[in-house]
Each structure stands twice: as C-alpha cells, then as structure tokens.
Amino acid sequence: MSQYNYETDIEPLQKFMANTKIEEEFTGEYLILYNFAIDCTYSECIQPDLIRYLLLFYFKAMEQAVLYENNVAIDVYFEFNNAVFFNQKNFQYSVGEKNFQYIMDYYMKQTLKKMEMQNLSMLDWISLFNTTVAFCENNIHRLFFKIFKGSLSIKYAFFRYLSVLLFKESDNLLAVNESREFWTSDIWDFDGGCFDNNFYWCDDVVRFFDKEINKERIQALFKEIEPLLYHILEPEAIDLFRDEMNQSFVVGVFEHRKAEYLKKINCKSKEYMYWYTTF
C-alpha cells in the first residue's frame, strides 16, 4: 500500500484475494476490505494495481449493502465511500479516470435500481442518491436526465422525495407507513461520513438543483405520475394534494423549504439536521 498503511493486515488481504471469487457468496471475509478502505481514505499514495483489482469486490459489497442491508457489507461500503469522497484526488489518480467514471456509473445504476424497488418507505433510497451526487458534480446532471426520462415508478419515487420540500411532515398526503419520528430529516442523510467530517453537496451542485427543481418542473412531474396516484390515493385526496401543492407555491412554503434544504445539504458540519418546522 504505502507508508501510510496502518489498518490493513497484508496477510489476510492476500489470503482474501487468493481465495475469494467474485461470483461466490458474500461472506464475513469481506470485512478485510473495510480496513483497506480506511487506508485509502487517508493515504497519499494508494497502490493502483491493488485498488483496481479490489473494485469489483467493493461493488459487490455495495450491492449487498444497498439492496440487501447486509451489516458487514454496510461497514465496507460506508468506508469505501469515505475514501472516494474525502481522498478523491488521490483515489481518482490511483484508479484512473476510466475506472473512476465506471464507479460513478455503478453508483448511479444502483441509485436508480433502489428508487425503482417496491414497498420502500418514502426516503429509503435518498442517502444513496445524496452520496452519489456528492462524489462528482456531473452526477446530478446525469441522474436528473435518467430520472426524468425513466420509468413511472422512478418518477413517482422522485416526486415523493420532492414532496418533502412542498409540505411539512404532518401535511404530506404521500407519507404512508412511515414509522420513524422526524423521518423527513432523512433527506439530509449520506452513506458515510467519518469523525468530524461529513458528506455535503458542493456549491455548483446546489446551484444546479436550485435551478432545475422549480414550480414548473414539479407540476410537470405531478402530471406525469398522476395516473399512478389513482392506484394509491382516493380521487378526493388527489384533488386535495394538487390544491395544497399549488398553495405551497403561492405562499412560498416550497421556496423556503428548498432554501433550507439546500443550505443544510451544503453544510460540512457533522451535526444532525432537522427541519425548522416539522409539524
């Protein structure tokens, strides 16, 4: 690895590489990748051949974490995210531009796959979305393109997310089966973050989101997903939702909540975020 390697035990890592096949079942042996990811987070010199060889195993850990909530995989995946975000210059140099873009593509693919899953709570995919966007400014451009050209289920998932910017928690008619208190504050979650540092969106991403997510965009998205809503809500509830949504635009609730959302997701503080007004 380098002189900065202080977590990874080389012998178990070599054993893992010699004995583990990517097509085999995910096991607790993958935990060695957690230690290596810590090294990648802090090292000024990441061994290119080693990190490139291990990328597919990290992808497998990510899939197990995101789609199946495997606890070992979650630990590995979170620490890998820290390496990508907090040591991006050295990490990107080590894996190479082509591989780095492949990593970004993989994260976007998993984000869209999670958004399309059925029976999720309202914001179960948002920490992955936020993390993917945080890695690279271009990711939000490409994700928005794929979302707005995507399936009706993806558009519906994204609209539910945007509804948090339209309504307080107690006023949101799309909030069903939400068991956690202050669940709308999950909108600021990321998959990672270490010590006093936290993931955040850069200024350019915030400006792009602010420009693209507006009254016209939300109304157009609502019109697209409205047929699906008739399978979820009563017709009277859909009419009420439409009226309340338009009222949010008129009285400025949407603009105020969007501004608060973007200010807090742009913040580098580790402090947990809550809405100024929840109920």
BELRA-V736130 format. One record per run of one state. SS is the DSSP state (~ for helix, > for strand, _ for the rest). FROM is the first residue (numbers start at 1). TO is the last residue. If there is no record, write none. Layout:
{{SS,FROM,TO} {SS,FROM,TO}}
This chain:
{{_,1,9} {~,10,19} {_,20,27} {~,28,42} {_,43,47} {~,48,68} {_,69,70} {~,71,86} {_,87,87} {~,88,95} {_,96,96} {~,97,115} {_,116,125} {~,126,135} {_,136,136} {~,137,148} {_,149,151} {~,152,166} {_,167,168} {~,169,171} {_,172,182} {~,183,188} {_,189,202} {~,203,212} {_,213,214} {~,215,229} {_,230,234} {~,235,251} {_,252,252} {~,253,265} {_,266,279}}
